[in-house]
Structures are given as structure tokens and as C-alpha cells.
């Protein structure tokens, strides 16, 4: 689950996002089970997440330094991605982007 939010006002714009990235590797059914339990709120701590992943034989990579917001000229770009299960080919990923203009010019 990723969070990117934006505010657009009369004098500018701001965008912020979380820095967590959770990557899962394993068979589809156990991975789907783990993701469902995590995103439904059943798993609430990192320790519980690691324990449940071990029980389901799902490998996890967790990092807290993912950069989801960039500035391209006068445009803020928020981007999150999801891998596998979102497209027909294994290993494919899908990116979602939001764009915000920081300055409005007539």
C-alpha cells in the first residue's frame, strides 16, 4: 500500500508520500493471502508481518527509503508501482502517476 497526496492552492502546490516499499516473492495464493491480511489491517507490526510471511513461505523485502515524489521542472510527480498480477506477463509492473503544477502561468 502506498500513499501519495497532493494539495493545489492559489499560490502553489505541495505533494507528499510515504517512503515504504514492500516486495513479496512466492507462490500466488500465499502471497495474496499475506497481502490481504496486511492491507485489511489484520497484520499491524513489522514483526507480525515477518512472522506471517515465514509461516506462508513468502519472501519479503522491506525498505523505508523509496522516493515516490520527484520534481520535473515546475511539475511535481508522484509515482507508485505494483508488480505481477496486474498484467498478463509475469514480472511486468504497472505504474500510477499523479502530476501537479507548482506554478500556474496564463
C-alpha positions as a LaTeX table, in Angstrom:
\begin{tabular}{lrrr}
\hline
Residue & $x$ (\AA) & $y$ (\AA) & $z$ (\AA) \\
\hline
Unk1 & 0.00 & 0.00 & 0.00 \\
Unk2 & 1.41 & 3.38 & $-0.95$ \\
Unk3 & 0.38 & 6.87 & $-0.07$ \\
Unk4 & 0.88 & 9.92 & $-2.25$ \\
Unk5 & $-1.23$ & 13.04 & $-1.64$ \\
Unk6 & $-1.26$ & 16.47 & $-3.23$ \\
Unk7 & $-2.56$ & 19.94 & $-2.39$ \\
Unk8 & $-3.13$ & 22.57 & $-5.04$ \\
Unk9 & $-3.76$ & 26.14 & $-3.91$ \\
Unk10 & $-3.90$ & 29.62 & $-5.37$ \\
Unk11 & $-0.23$ & 30.27 & $-4.53$ \\
Unk12 & 1.33 & 26.90 & $-5.32$ \\
Unk13 & 1.14 & 23.19 & $-4.74$ \\
Unk14 & 2.61 & 20.53 & $-2.49$ \\
Unk15 & 2.88 & 16.77 & $-2.76$ \\
Unk16 & 3.98 & 14.21 & $-0.18$ \\
Unk17 & 4.24 & 10.48 & 0.09 \\
Unk18 & 5.38 & 7.63 & 2.27 \\
Unk19 & 8.79 & 6.01 & 1.76 \\
Unk20 & 7.94 & 2.36 & 2.46 \\
Unk21 & 8.22 & $-0.34$ & $-0.18$ \\
Unk22 & 7.20 & $-3.96$ & 0.44 \\
Unk23 & 8.22 & $-6.51$ & $-2.19$ \\
Unk24 & 6.85 & $-10.05$ & $-1.96$ \\
Unk25 & 8.14 & $-13.17$ & $-3.68$ \\
Unk26 & 6.45 & $-16.53$ & $-3.53$ \\
Unk27 & 3.56 & $-18.60$ & $-4.80$ \\
Unk28 & 0.45 & $-16.65$ & $-5.77$ \\
Unk29 & $-2.04$ & $-17.97$ & $-3.18$ \\
Unk30 & 0.19 & $-17.49$ & $-0.10$ \\
Unk31 & 1.32 & $-14.08$ & $-1.39$ \\
Unk32 & $-2.28$ & $-12.99$ & $-2.00$ \\
Unk33 & $-3.19$ & $-14.23$ & 1.50 \\
Unk34 & $-0.36$ & $-12.23$ & 3.07 \\
Unk35 & $-1.24$ & $-9.06$ & 1.14 \\
Unk36 & $-4.93$ & $-9.39$ & 2.07 \\
Unk37 & $-4.08$ & $-9.81$ & 5.77 \\
Unk38 & $-1.68$ & $-6.85$ & 5.64 \\
Unk39 & $-3.96$ & $-4.44$ & 3.79 \\
Unk40 & $-7.09$ & $-5.41$ & 5.74 \\
Unk41 & $-5.37$ & $-4.43$ & 8.99 \\
Unk42 & $-5.03$ & $-7.94$ & 10.43 \\
Unk43 & $-1.23$ & $-7.55$ & 10.46 \\
Unk44 & $-0.15$ & $-4.31$ & 12.16 \\
Unk45 & 3.53 & $-4.66$ & 13.10 \\
Unk46 & 6.69 & $-5.41$ & 11.14 \\
Unk47 & 7.35 & $-8.37$ & 13.45 \\
Unk48 & 3.90 & $-9.86$ & 12.78 \\
Unk49 & 4.39 & $-9.30$ & 9.04 \\
Unk50 & 7.73 & $-11.12$ & 9.03 \\
Unk51 & 6.34 & $-13.99$ & 11.13 \\
Unk52 & 3.27 & $-14.44$ & 8.91 \\
Unk53 & 5.42 & $-14.29$ & 5.74 \\
Unk54 & 7.64 & $-17.01$ & 7.20 \\
Unk55 & 4.57 & $-19.15$ & 8.01 \\
Unk56 & 3.34 & $-18.77$ & 4.41 \\
Unk57 & 6.84 & $-19.26$ & 2.87 \\
Unk58 & 6.70 & $-15.82$ & 1.26 \\
Unk59 & 9.98 & $-13.92$ & 0.93 \\
Unk60 & 9.82 & $-10.23$ & 1.84 \\
Unk61 & 11.99 & $-7.26$ & 1.06 \\
Unk62 & 11.08 & $-4.14$ & 3.02 \\
Unk63 & 12.75 & $-0.79$ & 2.60 \\
Unk64 & 11.96 & 2.63 & 4.02 \\
Unk65 & 13.82 & 4.84 & 1.57 \\
Unk66 & 11.68 & 4.64 & $-1.59$ \\
Unk67 & 11.44 & 8.02 & $-3.30$ \\
Unk68 & 7.92 & 8.40 & $-4.70$ \\
Unk69 & 7.89 & 12.17 & $-5.31$ \\
Unk70 & 10.09 & 13.94 & $-7.86$ \\
Unk71 & 10.18 & 17.43 & $-9.34$ \\
Unk72 & 10.44 & 17.80 & $-13.10$ \\
Unk73 & 10.74 & 21.47 & $-13.85$ \\
Unk74 & 7.65 & 23.11 & $-12.38$ \\
Unk75 & 5.78 & 19.81 & $-12.09$ \\
Unk76 & 5.62 & 17.54 & $-9.05$ \\
Unk77 & 5.26 & 13.86 & $-9.94$ \\
Unk78 & 4.02 & 11.22 & $-7.51$ \\
Unk79 & 4.57 & 7.65 & $-8.65$ \\
Unk80 & 3.75 & 4.26 & $-7.17$ \\
Unk81 & 4.13 & 0.85 & $-8.77$ \\
Unk82 & 2.72 & $-2.65$ & $-8.47$ \\
Unk83 & 4.41 & $-5.74$ & $-9.86$ \\
Unk84 & 2.98 & $-9.03$ & $-11.14$ \\
Unk85 & $-0.65$ & $-9.93$ & $-11.10$ \\
Unk86 & $-1.55$ & $-6.67$ & $-12.80$ \\
Unk87 & $-0.72$ & $-7.64$ & $-16.35$ \\
Unk88 & $-0.60$ & $-10.78$ & $-18.47$ \\
Unk89 & 3.20 & $-11.25$ & $-18.40$ \\
Unk90 & 4.98 & $-12.41$ & $-15.25$ \\
Unk91 & 7.41 & $-9.80$ & $-13.98$ \\
Unk92 & 5.58 & $-6.86$ & $-15.56$ \\
Unk93 & 4.75 & $-3.88$ & $-13.42$ \\
Unk94 & 2.19 & $-1.12$ & $-13.52$ \\
Unk95 & 3.00 & 2.47 & $-12.55$ \\
Unk96 & 0.48 & 5.03 & $-11.42$ \\
Unk97 & 1.45 & 8.69 & $-11.58$ \\
Unk98 & $-0.08$ & 11.92 & $-10.42$ \\
Unk99 & 1.09 & 15.29 & $-11.74$ \\
Unk100 & 0.74 & 18.67 & $-10.04$ \\
Unk101 & 1.80 & 22.04 & $-11.46$ \\
Unk102 & 3.59 & 24.10 & $-8.84$ \\
Unk103 & 3.15 & 27.38 & $-10.74$ \\
Unk104 & 0.24 & 28.45 & $-12.89$ \\
Unk105 & 1.03 & 30.69 & $-15.85$ \\
Unk106 & $-1.55$ & 32.37 & $-18.12$ \\
\hline
\end{tabular}
